[in-house]
């Protein structure tokens, strides 16, 4: 399994993510959007399983101003920023 950090350009700044891929060519691609206030790292085990068992390339990422993507105490992001704009950037 291969895990690479990724920087995703988004409308509110760079989103931090991790691309987890199987050692052979992936058969599918999956973008995992985290639940609100849950760091993407929480989903790493599931993403690894998807990569290994399902031969998927899996992107996990943190919303703007949260977890690896920033400090929520300084954030002015709205739910629409996270759920619409950041999710669209991750699918980019």
C-alpha positions in Angstrom: 0.0 0.0 0.0 1.2 3.5 -0.8 0.3 6.6 1.2 1.2 10.1 -0.1 0.4 13.5 1.4 -1.4 15.8 -1.0 -2.1 19.5 -1.0 -5.5 20.3 -2.6 -5.9 23.9 -3.8 -9.3 25.1 -2.6 -11.2 28.4 -2.7 -10.4 29.1 1.0 -6.8 27.9 0.9 -4.9 24.6 0.7 -6.7 21.5 2.0 -4.4 18.8 3.5 -5.1 15.2 2.4 -3.6 11.8 2.0 -3.9 9.6 -1.1 -3.9 5.9 -0.3 -3.4 3.5 -3.2 -2.9 -0.2 -3.7 0.5 -1.5 -4.8 -1.0 -2.4 -8.2 -3.1 -0.3 -10.5 -6.3 0.8 -8.8 -9.6 -0.3 -10.2 -11.6 2.6 -8.8 -11.2 6.0 -7.1 -12.9 7.1 -3.9 -13.1 10.4 -2.2 -14.0 10.1 1.5 -15.5 13.2 2.9 -15.2 13.2 6.7 -18.1 13.9 9.0 -18.3 17.4 10.5 -15.6 17.9 13.2 -13.9 14.5 12.5 -10.3 14.6 11.2 -9.6 12.7 8.0 -7.1 10.6 9.9 -10.0 8.9 11.6 -10.8 7.2 8.3 -7.3 6.1 7.5 -7.9 2.5 8.5 -11.0 2.2 6.4 -9.2 3.9 3.4 -6.3 1.4 3.8 -8.8 -1.5 3.7 -10.5 0.0 0.6 -7.1 0.2 -1.1 -6.1 -3.3 -0.2 -9.3 -5.3 -0.4 -11.1 -3.3 -3.1 -8.1 -2.1 -5.1 -9.2 1.5 -4.8 -7.3 4.7 -4.8 -8.7 6.6 -1.8 -8.4 10.3 -0.9 -9.0 11.4 2.6 -8.8 15.1 3.4 -9.5 17.7 6.0 -11.9 20.6 5.5 -10.5 24.1 5.5 -9.4 25.5 8.9 -9.7 22.1 10.5 -7.3 19.3 11.6 -4.3 19.2 9.2 -5.9 22.0 7.1 -5.7 24.7 9.7 -6.9 26.1 13.0 -10.7 26.2 13.6 -10.4 28.9 16.2 -9.5 31.4 13.5 -12.0 30.1 10.9 -14.7 32.0 9.2 -15.8 29.0 7.1 -19.4 28.1 6.9 -21.1 24.7 6.5 -21.6 25.6 2.8 -17.8 26.3 2.5 -17.1 22.8 3.8 -19.9 20.8 2.3 -20.0 22.4 -1.1 -16.8 24.3 -1.9 -14.2 22.2 -0.2 -15.8 18.9 -1.2 -15.8 20.1 -4.9 -12.2 21.0 -4.6 -11.3 17.6 -3.2 -13.2 15.9 -6.2 -11.4 18.4 -8.5 
